[in-house]
């Protein structure tokens, strides 16, 4: 059974109500004022468990990531062409 969040237009109060799927939505606020109650739609809470949800879990052991020892190395060779025109 889900917990629904309602908001009162008269007092601005938000409250939660534990209801069954077959129950009718609430229409009267618990504050007692003559306000209209509407249901607030909220995103579902998602929990990711297990491997594969982090960037470190999605790669194999032969990944293309740069380690700290490889970061200082430059794969380009700086060769100057010597023309001999000195």
C-alpha positions as CSV (number, residue, x, y, z in Angstrom):
1,X,0.0,0.0,0.0
2,X,1.5,3.3,-1.1
3,X,1.9,6.5,0.9
4,X,0.5,9.5,-0.9
5,X,1.4,13.1,-0.3
6,X,-1.4,15.7,-0.3
7,X,-1.2,19.5,-0.2
8,X,-4.0,21.8,1.0
9,X,-4.7,24.9,-1.1
10,X,-6.1,26.9,1.9
11,X,-3.3,26.4,4.5
12,X,-0.5,25.2,2.3
13,X,0.2,22.3,4.6
14,X,1.5,19.1,3.1
15,X,0.8,15.7,4.7
16,X,1.2,12.0,3.9
17,X,-1.6,9.5,3.9
18,X,-1.2,5.7,3.8
19,X,-3.9,4.4,1.5
20,X,-4.8,1.4,-0.6
21,X,-4.9,1.5,-4.4
22,X,-8.7,1.2,-4.4
23,X,-9.3,4.0,-1.9
24,X,-10.6,7.3,-3.2
25,X,-8.3,10.3,-3.0
26,X,-8.8,12.7,-0.1
27,X,-10.7,15.9,-0.7
28,X,-10.8,17.5,2.7
29,X,-7.8,18.9,4.6
30,X,-7.2,17.8,8.2
31,X,-6.7,21.5,9.2
32,X,-10.4,22.2,9.2
33,X,-10.3,25.1,6.8
34,X,-12.5,25.1,3.7
35,X,-9.6,24.3,1.3
36,X,-9.2,21.9,-1.5
37,X,-6.7,19.0,-1.2
38,X,-4.7,17.8,-4.1
39,X,-2.4,14.9,-4.5
40,X,1.3,15.8,-5.0
41,X,3.1,13.6,-7.6
42,X,6.6,12.7,-6.5
43,X,9.3,10.7,-8.1
44,X,9.7,7.1,-7.0
45,X,12.6,6.2,-4.8
46,X,15.1,4.0,-6.6
47,X,17.9,2.1,-5.0
48,X,20.6,0.6,-7.1
49,X,22.1,-2.5,-5.6
50,X,24.7,-4.9,-6.9
51,X,27.6,-4.5,-9.2
52,X,27.5,-2.5,-12.4
53,X,26.0,0.7,-11.2
54,X,29.2,2.6,-10.7
55,X,31.7,3.8,-13.3
56,X,34.3,1.6,-11.7
57,X,32.1,-1.5,-11.9
58,X,31.3,-1.2,-15.6
59,X,34.8,-1.7,-16.9
60,X,37.0,-4.8,-17.1
61,X,40.5,-5.1,-15.9
62,X,42.0,-4.0,-19.2
63,X,40.3,-0.6,-19.3
64,X,41.5,2.4,-21.2
65,X,41.7,4.6,-18.1
66,X,44.9,6.6,-17.5
67,X,46.8,5.7,-14.3
68,X,48.9,8.1,-12.4
69,X,52.2,6.5,-13.8
70,X,50.9,6.8,-17.4
71,X,49.7,10.4,-16.9
72,X,53.2,11.9,-17.1
73,X,54.3,10.1,-20.2
74,X,53.8,11.6,-23.6
75,X,53.4,9.3,-26.5
76,X,54.5,11.9,-29.1
77,X,58.2,12.2,-29.9
78,X,59.6,15.6,-30.4
79,X,62.2,15.3,-33.1
80,X,63.5,18.3,-34.9
81,X,64.6,17.9,-38.5
82,X,68.2,19.1,-38.8
83,X,68.7,20.7,-42.2
84,X,72.3,21.7,-41.6
85,X,71.9,25.3,-42.9
86,X,73.7,26.9,-40.0
